[in-house]
Every structure is written in C-alpha cells, then in structure tokens.
C-alpha cells in the first residue's frame, strides 16, 4: 500500500478530480481531499492510497510538479503524522475560584 501526499491543490479540487488524475497510473483505493471544517472548502492538500507500491511510485514520478487546475502539484510519499505532544485532554484538577489575595510572582 502506497500512501501519497498531494500538496498545492486548488481550493476547488474534488476527490473525483484527484482520483481521475491518479487512475492512469494504477488502481486508486482511496482519495481524501482535506477540507476546512467550517467552510467545507478544500484546504489545498490531500492523500491518495494506491494498493500497488510500484504504481504509486510511477504516479509520484509522473505527477510531482505537474500543473493541475492551474497549480503545480507537490506529490510525494506521505510520511507518518508526527506526534506533536501536548494536545488537548485533561489538564488536571484545581478548578474553582477562590477568594483571598493574589500571590505575587517573580
């Protein structure tokens, strides 16, 4: 399985259009154009999964730098998402207010 990052997509790009771009190079299992959750508009990048690694390599070689919908694409093998640490989640207790005077911090 080859997971491919596709960057510099048009904000009007659709999953069907991206699928059509990759299909000449082999079987496309999945396309995900990342969208803004508020507007629903494409954010300018996405991912394509191809089941055959050599077909994925051919697609990367052929499409990286190619113009698509007026923009030069950035196409390469997707890297695993880095753990950025932190994140949301529970931050601990100590809720609630409290009167009294504030402590001065140096």
C-alpha positions in Angstrom: 0.0 0.0 0.0 1.4 3.4 -1.0 0.1 6.5 0.8 0.7 9.6 -1.3 0.6 13.2 -0.2 -0.7 15.6 -2.8 0.0 19.3 -2.0 -0.7 22.6 -3.6 -4.1 21.5 -4.8 -6.6 24.1 -6.0 -9.1 25.1 -3.3 -11.8 23.9 -5.8 -10.3 20.4 -6.1 -12.6 17.5 -5.6 -11.9 13.9 -4.7 -13.2 12.7 -8.1 -10.9 15.0 -10.0 -7.9 13.9 -8.0 -8.9 10.2 -8.5 -9.1 10.8 -12.2 -5.6 12.3 -12.2 -4.1 9.2 -10.5 -6.1 6.4 -12.2 -3.9 6.3 -15.4 -1.0 5.1 -13.2 -2.9 2.2 -11.4 -5.6 1.3 -9.0 -6.6 4.0 -6.6 -8.0 2.6 -3.4 -8.9 5.9 -1.6 -8.8 9.6 -2.1 -9.1 12.2 0.7 -9.0 15.9 -0.1 -8.7 17.6 3.2 -11.4 20.2 3.8 -11.9 23.1 6.2 -14.5 22.0 8.8 -16.2 25.4 8.8 -16.4 26.2 5.1 -16.2 22.7 3.6 -13.8 24.0 1.1 -10.6 22.1 0.2 -7.6 23.2 2.2 -5.1 22.7 -0.7 -3.8 19.2 0.1 -4.9 15.6 0.3 -3.9 12.0 0.2 -4.2 9.2 -2.3 -3.8 5.5 -1.4 -2.8 3.1 -4.1 -2.6 -0.7 -3.4 0.4 -1.4 -5.6 3.7 0.3 -4.5 5.2 0.4 -8.0 2.1 2.0 -9.4 2.3 4.6 -6.6 5.9 5.3 -7.4 5.0 5.8 -11.1 2.2 8.2 -10.1 4.6 10.2 -7.9 7.3 10.4 -10.6 4.8 11.5 -13.2 2.7 13.9 -11.2 5.1 15.8 -9.0 5.5 19.3 -10.4 2.7 18.7 -13.0 0.2 21.5 -13.3 -3.3 20.6 -12.3 -6.2 23.2 -12.2 -3.7 26.0 -12.6 -1.3 24.9 -9.8 2.0 22.9 -9.8 1.4 19.9 -7.6 3.7 18.7 -4.9 3.4 14.9 -4.9 5.4 12.6 -2.7 5.2 9.6 -0.4 3.2 10.6 2.7 5.2 10.5 5.9 3.5 9.2 9.1 2.0 12.0 11.2 4.4 13.2 13.8 3.4 13.2 17.4 3.4 16.8 18.3 2.9 16.1 22.0 0.7 18.2 24.2 -2.7 18.2 22.6 -5.9 18.6 24.3 -7.2 16.4 27.1 -7.5 16.7 30.8 -5.3 19.2 32.4 -5.8 18.3 36.0 -7.9 19.5 38.8 -7.7 22.6 40.9 -10.8 24.2 39.4 -13.0 26.5 41.1 -12.4 30.0 42.3 -11.1 31.2 45.5 -11.1 34.5 47.1 -8.2 35.8 49.0 -5.4 37.8 47.9 -3.3 37.1 44.8 0.2 35.9 45.2 2.9 38.0 43.5 5.1 36.0 41.1 8.6 37.0 40.4 
